[in-house]
Amino acid sequence: MDFTLPATAGVLIALVAVGTAALIASSVMPTTVVLMMVTPSMLVFGAICAAIGVKHGEYRAGTP
């Protein structure tokens, strides 16, 4: 399975959008808190995990 940068970014943004919509719809916390604190945190965490996953995949692909 090949993921290009646009496909990976699209999946990340879609997951964050679904999570944000679910938090807003469930009224667990105020919408301003979700949009100003939770959503940016999800984006940063997702980007860090994607970068670690790419590096791990490069390591695994290079190991015989």
C-alpha positions in Angstrom: 0.0 0.0 0.0 1.5 3.3 -1.1 0.6 6.5 0.7 1.6 9.8 -0.9 1.9 13.0 1.2 -1.5 14.4 0.0 -3.3 11.1 0.8 -1.7 10.9 4.2 -2.5 14.5 5.0 -6.1 14.0 3.8 -6.6 11.0 6.0 -5.2 12.8 9.0 -7.4 15.9 8.4 -10.5 13.7 7.9 -9.9 11.8 11.2 -9.4 15.1 13.1 -12.5 16.6 11.4 -14.6 13.5 12.5 -13.2 13.7 16.0 -13.9 17.4 16.3 -17.4 17.0 14.9 -18.1 14.2 17.4 -16.8 16.3 20.4 -18.9 19.3 19.3 -22.0 17.2 18.7 -21.7 15.4 22.1 -21.4 18.7 24.0 -18.9 17.1 26.3 -17.0 20.5 26.5 -17.6 24.0 25.1 -17.1 24.4 21.4 -14.5 27.1 21.9 -12.4 24.7 24.0 -12.7 22.0 21.3 -11.7 24.4 18.5 -9.0 26.3 20.2 -7.3 23.6 22.3 -8.3 20.0 21.4 -8.3 20.2 17.5 -4.8 21.8 17.3 -3.5 19.2 19.7 -5.0 16.4 17.7 -3.4 17.8 14.5 0.1 18.1 16.1 -0.1 14.6 17.8 -1.2 13.1 14.5 1.6 14.8 12.6 4.2 13.6 15.1 2.8 10.0 15.0 2.8 10.1 11.2 6.5 11.2 11.2 7.5 8.5 13.6 5.6 5.9 11.6 7.3 7.0 8.4 10.7 6.8 10.0 9.9 3.4 11.5 8.7 2.2 8.0 12.0 3.4 6.5 13.9 1.5 9.1 11.9 -1.7 8.6 12.2 -1.4 4.8 16.0 -1.1 5.1 16.5 -4.0 7.5 16.9 -7.4 5.7 
